[in-house]
Amino acid sequence: MHMPEERQAAVLRSMFEALRLGGAIWLMLYTPRFVESVGSAFNQEEFGRASDPSVGELDNPWSDWHDDEKLLRLAGPEAAILNREEFNEGRYVWYGLGRRGEHDPTPVKLFIDLPVIEAARSAQESRDAQFVAEVLLAQAVEKDASAVYRLDGGLDISTTPNNFHYAVEFPEIGLGGTLPNRLLFDAFVERGGFAIGLLDIERNRFFYNCVIWRNGMVRGSRDLGAVEWPDRFQVVISNYQPGTPAASEWRLDRIAFYRASED
């Protein structure tokens, strides 16, 4: 991902020449979504600086991005995609490549089933960790979105076409003596994405933010161990569309804070 395309193609050819019968090549690459998320144009030099701003002009002046079509074009006609797994909100992707005809002609598989793993981790922390606070979804205040509270306790949210506008916000939360170190949430994303922000009410600034940009079920657990908690904070849910302004739709089923053992 830090080579011109002709060099990428040459390296992939060498990999396939060295690959034993039935073997696989694993690659970690940047996705077009990463280009969009950093606000870069689809230009390798500009994206190189945006993807790692710490390197200045010397160490990493070039970064490329890949999807299925581009990777297979570079790898050549004998290549087949065996595995594919996006992670870090779709900015990165693991690929498994093999030679056509040497593997069972099954659909592309995931390296791991991330939603299932996330759900299991969240369920375990709900059982084992100390409950601290829960966001009452019925108390959502609409901002630049429509929010409908359902009889089953979920909250359906549809935003207007925008990039990062507030969608809904919730009443302030005050913490007692127990400070949480885990954020647990259940959601289902129909399209687009959303961000969960924790707003320090007194200072009017966000002290924590996480982005969910993956369609389907997202039952997540996030580490809040490094957070410096204010006396009062507010949960704000925003649209997340890092490219062009667009609408998002998702369902929130739960947002809660827990204190898990640090052992």
N, C-alpha and C positions, 0 to 999 in steps of 0.2 A: 504493500500500500504506500510505500515511499519510493517507488520506481516509476519511470515512464512506462507506458503500456508495452512497447516493444521489448523492454527488459523483463517485465512481468511475464510476458508470453514465453520468453526464452527460459526463465527460471521454471515455469510450470512444465515446459517440455522436458527439462532435465529431471524434474521430479518424477514425471511419468516414465521416463527411461529407466530410472532407478527403482521404480516401484515393483515389488515382487507380485506374483500371481495372487489375486484376491485382496491385495493390500489397499490401504486408504491413505489419503493425504488430508491432514487437518489444517485449516487456515482460520485465523482470526482477522477480520477485515472491518473497515468502516463502511457504513451504509449511507445512502443518499439522505436518510432522515437525520444523520449526524450533521451533514452539510447544512441542512435547513435549520437545525436546532441552534447552531452557532451564528446564524444570520449571514453566512458566507454565500457569495455567488458560486456557481459550479465552475470554479477555476482552481486548479491544483495548487498554485502558488498562494492565492488568497486563503484557501481552505487550510493549507499547511500552517500558515501563521495562526489562523483562528482555532485549529484543532489542538494546538499546544502553544499558547502565547508565551510560555516561559523561555522558548528557545531562541527568540530574536531572529536575526537574519542568517545565522550560521548553521545550527545543528539540524534543523528540520524545515527546509524551505519548500517542501513538496509533500502533499498528502493526496491520496486518491480514494475513491469510494467504489463500492461494488454492489451489484444485484445479481440475480441468477443469470440473466442474459449476458451481462458483461463478463462475468467469470467464465461462463462456458465458451464465449467467443475467444477469450484469451487462452483458455486451457486446450482448446482444439476439439475436433469432432469425436475423439475417442473418450472424452471425459463425460462423466455422469455425476450429478449431485446425489449423494447418498443421505446426507444429514444436513439439517439447517436449524440454527437456533439463534434468535435475536435476544439481546440482553441489554442492560443499562438503558431501559426505555427505548429500545429499538435503534440505538446509535451504533451498536457493534453487532457483528454476526459471526458465529462459528459456522464453518462449512466443512463437510466431509466429502471428498471427491474420490472416485474410483474409475476404473476402466469400464466402459460399456461391455456387457456380456459376461463379466466376471462376478457379478452380484445379482441376487434375485431382483427381478423387475418389479419391486414394490414402490409405493409412493414414498416421497421424501420423508424421512423420519426426523424427530427431534432427538438431540443428544440427551436431553432431560425433559421431563414434563413439568415446566416451571409452575404453572397454576396449581398442580397437585402438590408439589413440594411446598409452595407458599401456604396453601390451605392447611397442610399438616402441621407446619411450624406455628401458624397462627392458632390452631386449635390447641396445641400443646401449651403455648404461652397463656392462653385463656384459662387453661386448667391449673397451671403451676404457678403463675405469677400473681402478684397482689393487685387487685383492681384498685384504681385510683379515681378515675373520672370517665364519664361518657358524654358524648355530644348528643343532645336531644334533637333528633332530626326534625321532629314536628315543629321546632322553634326556628326553623330556617327563615331568614329574611331575604327575599328576592332582591337582587341587584340587576345586573344586565343579563337576566335569564328568567325562564319560567320554571317554577319548582312546584311539584304536585306531591303531596304526602298521601301515601297509599294506606289502605286498611291493614295491610300486612306489616306496616312499620317502615317500609322503604320510601325513599325520596327520589322521584324522577325529575331530572334536571335537563333542560334544553336551553342552550345559550343562543344569543344572536351571533352573526358572523363578526368575530373580532379575534385579536391575538391573545391577550392576557387579561381581559377585563374580569373584575369580580363577578362571580355567578351568584353565590349565596354566601351569607355570613351568619354566625350564630352568636347568642348572648355570651358575655364574658364568663370565664371560668377562673375561680380563685382556688389556689392550692393550699392545703394545710401543711402538716409536717412531712408527709410522704411525697417525694418528688418522683414522677414517672421516668422510666428509661426506655419504654417501648410504646410505639404508636401502632395500633392494630386497626385495620379498616377492611370492610367488605364492600365491593363495588362490582358493577357490570358495565363495561364501556361498549356502547353501540357504535360510536364513531368519534374520532378526535381524541381528546384527552383532557385531563384536569390536573390541577395542582392543589395540594393541601398546604396551606400556609398558617403558621402560628404567629399571631401579631401581638407584640408587646403594646398594650393599650397606653400606658403612660408615656412611652417614648415614640409611639406611633411608627414602629418599624418591625419588620419580620425578623424573627430570630431563628426560624426553621422553615424549610420548604421542601416538599418532595413532589415529584412529578409522576403521574401515571399516564402512560401513552401506549397502551396495548389493548387491543379489542378483546372482548370476552370477559370472563370472570377474572377478577383481581382481588384475591384475599391476601392482603399484604401485612407485613410486620416490618417496622423500621426502628433502627437503633437511635434512641434519644439520649444516650449516655453522656455525650459531650455538650448537651444543651445547658445553658445558663438560664434558669427559669425566672421570669419576672413574677411579681406578686399576682398580677392579673393579666390574662391573655385571652385572645379571641381566635376562634378557628374561622378562617376565610377560605372558601373554595373558589378557585378561578378557572376560567377556560384556559386551555393550553394548546395554542396553535402557533408554533414558532415560525412557520413559513408565511403564507399569505393568510389574511383574515378568513376564518371559517367558523362554522357552528360546530358545537360538540353536543353529544347526547350521552348521558350515563345515568345509572341508578346507584344511589348510595344506600347501603343496608346497615352500615355501622361505622362509627369512628369512636375509638375508646383508647384510654391511656392506662398502662399497667406499670408495675414495678417488678421486674424480674430479678432473680438472684444474679449477681455478677460473678459467681464462681464458675 
